[in-house]
Amino acid sequence: MIEIEFLGYFADLAGCKKATIKMRKGKVKDLLEFFPKILEVPRENIIVLVNGIAAKLETSVREGDKVAVMPPIGGG
């Protein structure tokens, strides 16, 4: 199982704040296929962390990983 957490408005797009996906290994983009509205967002507007480390949609994930997906944060 891989845990995935959606932050900001991505939780609205995904329809949940957290999910557990039954997948032994794959890529972040494979996880996001379960949440197609997220994939409609331009890639440059998707920030991904895998186990707390910055990652890309092509980053490999495996059972036990924790993934966080969020939009860019801005302000000032």
ROTOR-357608 format. One record per atom (N, C-alpha, C): residue number from 1; residue in three letters; atom name; x, y, z. Coordinates in steps of 0.2 Angstrom, whole numbers, plus 5000, padded with zeros to 4 digits. Layout:
<atoms>
num|residu|atome|x|y|z
NUM|Ala|CA|X|Y|Z
...
</atoms>
This chain:
<atoms>
num|residu|atome|x|y|z
1|Met|N|5004|4994|5000
1|Met|CA|5000|5000|5000
1|Met|C|5004|5006|5000
2|Ile|N|5002|5011|4996
2|Ile|CA|5005|5018|4996
2|Ile|C|5001|5023|4998
3|Glu|N|5003|5027|5003
3|Glu|CA|4998|5032|5006
3|Glu|C|4999|5039|5002
4|Ile|N|4994|5042|5000
4|Ile|CA|4994|5048|4996
4|Ile|C|4990|5054|5000
5|Glu|N|4993|5059|5000
5|Glu|CA|4989|5065|5003
5|Glu|C|4989|5071|4999
6|Phe|N|4983|5074|4998
6|Phe|CA|4982|5079|4994
6|Phe|C|4981|5086|4998
7|Leu|N|4985|5091|4996
7|Leu|CA|4985|5097|5000
7|Leu|C|4982|5103|4996
8|Gly|N|4979|5108|4999
8|Gly|CA|4977|5114|4995
8|Gly|C|4971|5112|4991
9|Tyr|N|4969|5115|4986
9|Tyr|CA|4964|5113|4982
9|Tyr|C|4964|5107|4978
10|Phe|N|4970|5103|4978
10|Phe|CA|4971|5097|4976
10|Phe|C|4966|5092|4979
11|Ala|N|4965|5093|4986
11|Ala|CA|4960|5089|4989
11|Ala|C|4953|5089|4986
12|Asp|N|4951|5095|4984
12|Asp|CA|4945|5096|4981
12|Asp|C|4945|5092|4974
13|Leu|N|4950|5093|4970
13|Leu|CA|4950|5089|4964
13|Leu|C|4950|5082|4965
14|Ala|N|4954|5079|4970
14|Ala|CA|4955|5072|4971
14|Ala|C|4948|5069|4974
15|Gly|N|4944|5073|4977
15|Gly|CA|4938|5071|4981
15|Gly|C|4940|5068|4988
16|Cys|N|4946|5069|4990
16|Cys|CA|4948|5067|4997
16|Cys|C|4955|5070|4999
17|Lys|N|4956|5070|5005
17|Lys|CA|4962|5073|5008
17|Lys|C|4968|5068|5008
18|Lys|N|4966|5061|5009
18|Lys|CA|4970|5056|5010
18|Lys|C|4967|5050|5006
19|Ala|N|4972|5045|5004
19|Ala|CA|4970|5039|5001
19|Ala|C|4975|5034|5002
20|Thr|N|4974|5028|5002
20|Thr|CA|4979|5022|5002
20|Thr|C|4977|5018|4995
21|Ile|N|4983|5018|4991
21|Ile|CA|4982|5014|4985
21|Ile|C|4986|5008|4985
22|Lys|N|4982|5002|4983
22|Lys|CA|4985|4996|4983
22|Lys|C|4990|4995|4977
23|Met|N|4996|4996|4978
23|Met|CA|5001|4996|4972
23|Met|C|5008|4994|4976
24|Arg|N|5011|4989|4973
24|Arg|CA|5017|4987|4975
24|Arg|C|5023|4992|4973
25|Lys|N|5023|4994|4967
25|Lys|CA|5028|4998|4964
25|Lys|C|5025|5002|4958
26|Gly|N|5028|5007|4956
26|Gly|CA|5026|5011|4950
26|Gly|C|5029|5018|4950
27|Lys|N|5026|5022|4947
27|Lys|CA|5028|5029|4947
27|Lys|C|5022|5034|4950
28|Val|N|5024|5040|4952
28|Val|CA|5020|5044|4955
28|Val|C|5014|5045|4950
29|Lys|N|5015|5046|4944
29|Lys|CA|5010|5047|4939
29|Lys|C|5005|5041|4938
30|Asp|N|5007|5035|4940
30|Asp|CA|5003|5030|4940
30|Asp|C|4998|5030|4946
31|Leu|N|5000|5033|4951
31|Leu|CA|4996|5034|4957
31|Leu|C|4990|5039|4955
32|Leu|N|4993|5044|4952
32|Leu|CA|4988|5050|4950
32|Leu|C|4983|5048|4945
33|Glu|N|4984|5043|4941
33|Glu|CA|4979|5040|4937
33|Glu|C|4972|5038|4940
34|Phe|N|4973|5037|4947
34|Phe|CA|4967|5036|4950
34|Phe|C|4963|5042|4952
35|Phe|N|4966|5048|4951
35|Phe|CA|4963|5054|4952
35|Phe|C|4964|5059|4946
36|Pro|N|4960|5057|4940
36|Pro|CA|4961|5060|4934
36|Pro|C|4961|5068|4934
37|Lys|N|4957|5071|4938
37|Lys|CA|4956|5078|4938
37|Lys|C|4963|5082|4940
38|Ile|N|4967|5078|4944
38|Ile|CA|4974|5081|4946
38|Ile|C|4978|5081|4940
39|Leu|N|4977|5076|4935
39|Leu|CA|4982|5076|4929
39|Leu|C|4980|5081|4924
40|Glu|N|4974|5084|4925
40|Glu|CA|4972|5090|4921
40|Glu|C|4976|5096|4922
41|Val|N|4979|5096|4928
41|Val|CA|4983|5102|4930
41|Val|C|4989|5102|4926
42|Pro|N|4992|5108|4924
42|Pro|CA|4998|5108|4921
42|Pro|C|5004|5105|4925
43|Arg|N|5008|5101|4923
43|Arg|CA|5013|5097|4927
43|Arg|C|5017|5102|4931
44|Glu|N|5019|5108|4928
44|Glu|CA|5023|5113|4932
44|Glu|C|5019|5116|4938
45|Asn|N|5013|5114|4938
45|Asn|CA|5009|5117|4944
45|Asn|C|5007|5111|4949
46|Ile|N|5011|5105|4949
46|Ile|CA|5010|5100|4953
46|Ile|C|5017|5099|4957
47|Ile|N|5016|5100|4963
47|Ile|CA|5022|5098|4968
47|Ile|C|5021|5092|4971
48|Val|N|5026|5087|4971
48|Val|CA|5026|5081|4974
48|Val|C|5032|5080|4979
49|Leu|N|5030|5077|4984
49|Leu|CA|5035|5074|4989
49|Leu|C|5034|5067|4990
50|Val|N|5040|5063|4990
50|Val|CA|5039|5056|4991
50|Val|C|5043|5055|4998
51|Asn|N|5040|5053|5003
51|Asn|CA|5044|5052|5009
51|Asn|C|5047|5058|5012
52|Gly|N|5044|5064|5010
52|Gly|CA|5046|5071|5012
52|Gly|C|5052|5074|5008
53|Ile|N|5053|5070|5002
53|Ile|CA|5058|5073|4998
53|Ile|C|5055|5075|4991
54|Ala|N|5057|5081|4989
54|Ala|CA|5055|5083|4982
54|Ala|C|5056|5078|4977
55|Ala|N|5050|5077|4973
55|Ala|CA|5050|5072|4968
55|Ala|C|5047|5074|4962
56|Lys|N|5047|5070|4956
56|Lys|CA|5043|5072|4950
56|Lys|C|5038|5067|4949
57|Leu|N|5034|5068|4944
57|Leu|CA|5029|5063|4942
57|Leu|C|5032|5056|4940
58|Glu|N|5038|5057|4937
58|Glu|CA|5041|5050|4935
58|Glu|C|5045|5047|4940
59|Thr|N|5045|5049|4946
59|Thr|CA|5049|5046|4952
59|Thr|C|5045|5040|4954
60|Ser|N|5049|5035|4955
60|Ser|CA|5047|5028|4957
60|Ser|C|5045|5028|4964
61|Val|N|5039|5024|4965
61|Val|CA|5037|5023|4972
61|Val|C|5036|5016|4973
62|Arg|N|5036|5014|4979
62|Arg|CA|5035|5007|4981
62|Arg|C|5031|5006|4987
63|Glu|N|5029|5000|4989
63|Glu|CA|5025|4999|4995
63|Glu|C|5028|5002|5001
64|Gly|N|5024|5005|5005
64|Gly|CA|5026|5008|5011
64|Gly|C|5028|5016|5010
65|Asp|N|5028|5018|5004
65|Asp|CA|5030|5025|5003
65|Asp|C|5024|5030|5005
66|Lys|N|5025|5036|5007
66|Lys|CA|5020|5041|5008
66|Lys|C|5022|5047|5003
67|Val|N|5016|5049|4999
67|Val|CA|5017|5054|4994
67|Val|C|5012|5059|4996
68|Ala|N|5015|5065|4995
68|Ala|CA|5011|5072|4996
68|Ala|C|5011|5075|4989
69|Val|N|5005|5078|4987
69|Val|CA|5004|5081|4981
69|Val|C|5000|5088|4983
70|Met|N|5003|5093|4980
70|Met|CA|5001|5100|4982
70|Met|C|5002|5105|4976
71|Pro|N|4998|5110|4976
71|Pro|CA|4999|5115|4971
71|Pro|C|5005|5120|4974
72|Pro|N|5008|5124|4969
72|Pro|CA|5013|5129|4971
72|Pro|C|5009|5133|4976
73|Ile|N|5014|5136|4981
73|Ile|CA|5011|5140|4986
73|Ile|C|5014|5147|4985
74|Gly|N|5010|5152|4985
74|Gly|CA|5013|5159|4984
74|Gly|C|5010|5164|4988
75|Gly|N|5012|5169|4988
75|Gly|CA|5009|5175|4993
75|Gly|C|5015|5180|4993
76|Gly|N|5013|5185|4997
76|Gly|CA|5018|5190|4998
76|Gly|C|5015|5196|5001
</atoms>
